[in-house]
Amino acid sequence: MSLRIVVTVKYVPDATGDRHFAEDLTVDRDDVDGLLSELDEYAVEQALQIADEADDAEITVLTVGPEDAKDALRKALSMGADKAIHVEDDDLHGTDAVGTSLVLAKAIEKAGYDLVISGMASTDGTMGVLPALLAERLGVPQVTLLSEVSVADGVVKGRRDGDSASEQLEASLPAVVSVTDQSGEARYPSFKGIMAAKKKPVQSWDLEDLEIEADEVGLEGSWTKVDSATERPARTAGTIVKDEGEGGKQLAEFLVGQKFI
Ligand SMILES: Cc1cc2nc3c(=O)[nH]c(=O)nc-3n(C[C@H](O)[C@H](O)[C@H](O)COP(=O)(O)OP(=O)(O)OC[C@H]3O[C@@H](n4cnc5c(N)ncnc54)[C@H](O)[C@@H]3O)c2cc1C
């Protein structure tokens, strides 16, 4: 039987662009360019490698996000995933991590899965909690923060590297794993991959499709609330030391003044 792999991928605001909060203190996702979270590229890569090793495997990439989040799905499809699911609904606006995990879990259950692969954290929220929340909601084992992962005979195995030791972990399928940025360079989509992605199926689901009520998600259904947010002050100009014979001394005085030395 085919190994069904679901990879969760997030569409995030481009960190090199100008990012803002909207009036309701949610991240402004409408007026910014976005992209597939870089850390989720590693999850797609590991799924592709596991699928290569398996006799028969199918990779579905899944995102919860606005219309433009399709760009993240296209990128994952052009890397080699087989099909995509986009969950989009106006009532999702303001959904926090707990709500997002509900939506993702319902979508994963509806899609059918043996293995869920997530990134270690998104590059915007960076909470790193979604894989654990997903495993809890799905009622399956979680093996997180793997820098090496493989699947054989209905078991997922992996290595988690800590500061002082590396652990070898395994869990029976179905399971949720997350992979780190040490798991292996993510491939670039080839021209052939980009062209093929245009023809791959992208399914769209809304909350009704997932039998989720509007008050379970959105700002109203969220367990967390942002009370206030202030923009970080603009960076001030640095101090330039011109070396006219006294440069070294001035540099040392500057560092002493800043308590660096
Ligand atoms: C339109 C929209 C509005 C939102 N508004 C808010 C808000 O107002 N307040 C708030 O707290 N949160 C909001 N969220 C949710 C938030 O962006 C995160 O998805 C969620 O809080 C998880 O936190 P994180 O990104 O830190 O996840 P992490 O736990 O850091 O993510 C780990 C992994 O989980 C997966 N993942 C995470 N999010 C998604 C996703 N959306 N789709 C697919 N895979 C995912 C990825 O594989 C990722 O690498 C919103 C999301 C969307 C799409």
The ligand as a MOL file (V3000), in Angstrom:
LIG
                    3D

  0  0  0     0  0            999 V3000
M  V30 BEGIN CTAB
M  V30 COUNTS 53 58 0 0 0
M  V30 BEGIN ATOM
M  V30 1 C -4.5820 34.2250 7.4770 0
M  V30 2 C -3.9420 33.8950 8.8030 0
M  V30 3 C -4.1150 34.7470 9.8790 0
M  V30 4 C -3.5390 34.4310 11.0950 0
M  V30 5 N -3.6970 35.2750 12.1580 0
M  V30 6 C -3.0990 34.9990 13.3510 0
M  V30 7 C -3.2370 35.8450 14.4860 0
M  V30 8 O -3.8930 36.8740 14.4140 0
M  V30 9 N -2.6480 35.4880 15.6610 0
M  V30 10 C -1.9240 34.3370 15.7730 0
M  V30 11 O -1.4000 34.0370 16.8590 0
M  V30 12 N -1.7630 33.5230 14.7170 0
M  V30 13 C -2.3360 33.8170 13.5090 0
M  V30 14 N -2.2130 32.9750 12.4550 0
M  V30 15 C -1.5760 31.7010 12.6500 0
M  V30 16 C -0.0880 31.7940 12.6590 0
M  V30 17 O 0.3680 32.4590 11.4990 0
M  V30 18 C 0.5470 30.4230 12.7650 0
M  V30 19 O 0.1990 29.5830 11.6900 0
M  V30 20 C 0.2230 29.6780 14.0170 0
M  V30 21 O 0.0490 30.5410 15.0870 0
M  V30 22 C 1.3530 28.6990 14.2730 0
M  V30 23 O 2.4590 29.3910 14.7820 0
M  V30 24 P 3.8820 29.3220 14.1180 0
M  V30 25 O 3.8500 29.9040 12.7540 0
M  V30 26 O 4.8140 29.9300 15.1060 0
M  V30 27 O 4.0760 27.7670 13.9530 0
M  V30 28 P 5.2870 26.8120 14.3320 0
M  V30 29 O 4.8160 25.9350 15.4230 0
M  V30 30 O 6.5540 27.5810 14.4760 0
M  V30 31 O 5.3330 25.9890 12.9560 0
M  V30 32 C 5.9300 24.7110 12.8820 0
M  V30 33 C 5.5340 24.0780 11.5930 0
M  V30 34 O 4.1210 23.9180 11.5430 0
M  V30 35 C 3.6730 24.0880 10.2060 0
M  V30 36 N 2.7470 25.2320 10.0910 0
M  V30 37 C 2.6120 26.3000 10.9120 0
M  V30 38 N 1.6300 27.1060 10.4820 0
M  V30 39 C 1.1370 26.5500 9.3470 0
M  V30 40 C 0.1280 26.9080 8.4140 0
M  V30 41 N -0.6140 28.0160 8.5670 0
M  V30 42 N -0.0980 26.0830 7.3610 0
M  V30 43 C 0.6190 24.9520 7.1960 0
M  V30 44 N 1.6060 24.5710 8.0270 0
M  V30 45 C 1.8560 25.3480 9.0950 0
M  V30 46 C 4.9100 24.2920 9.3520 0
M  V30 47 O 5.3660 23.0490 8.8980 0
M  V30 48 C 5.9010 24.8780 10.3530 0
M  V30 49 O 7.2480 24.7020 9.9800 0
M  V30 50 C -2.7560 33.2600 11.2240 0
M  V30 51 C -2.5620 32.4370 10.1320 0
M  V30 52 C -3.1410 32.7280 8.9390 0
M  V30 53 C -2.9030 31.7880 7.7970 0
M  V30 END ATOM
M  V30 BEGIN BOND
M  V30 1 1 1 2
M  V30 2 1 2 3
M  V30 3 2 2 52
M  V30 4 2 3 4
M  V30 5 1 4 5
M  V30 6 1 4 50
M  V30 7 2 5 6
M  V30 8 1 6 7
M  V30 9 1 6 13
M  V30 10 2 7 8
M  V30 11 1 7 9
M  V30 12 1 9 10
M  V30 13 2 10 11
M  V30 14 1 10 12
M  V30 15 2 12 13
M  V30 16 1 13 14
M  V30 17 1 14 15
M  V30 18 1 14 50
M  V30 19 1 15 16
M  V30 20 1 16 17
M  V30 21 1 16 18
M  V30 22 1 18 19
M  V30 23 1 18 20
M  V30 24 1 20 21
M  V30 25 1 20 22
M  V30 26 1 22 23
M  V30 27 1 23 24
M  V30 28 2 24 25
M  V30 29 1 24 26
M  V30 30 1 24 27
M  V30 31 1 27 28
M  V30 32 2 28 29
M  V30 33 1 28 30
M  V30 34 1 28 31
M  V30 35 1 31 32
M  V30 36 1 32 33
M  V30 37 1 33 34
M  V30 38 1 33 48
M  V30 39 1 34 35
M  V30 40 1 35 36
M  V30 41 1 35 46
M  V30 42 1 36 37
M  V30 43 1 36 45
M  V30 44 2 37 38
M  V30 45 1 38 39
M  V30 46 1 39 40
M  V30 47 2 39 45
M  V30 48 1 40 41
M  V30 49 2 40 42
M  V30 50 1 42 43
M  V30 51 2 43 44
M  V30 52 1 44 45
M  V30 53 1 46 47
M  V30 54 1 46 48
M  V30 55 1 48 49
M  V30 56 2 50 51
M  V30 57 1 51 52
M  V30 58 1 52 53
M  V30 END BOND
M  V30 END CTAB
M  END
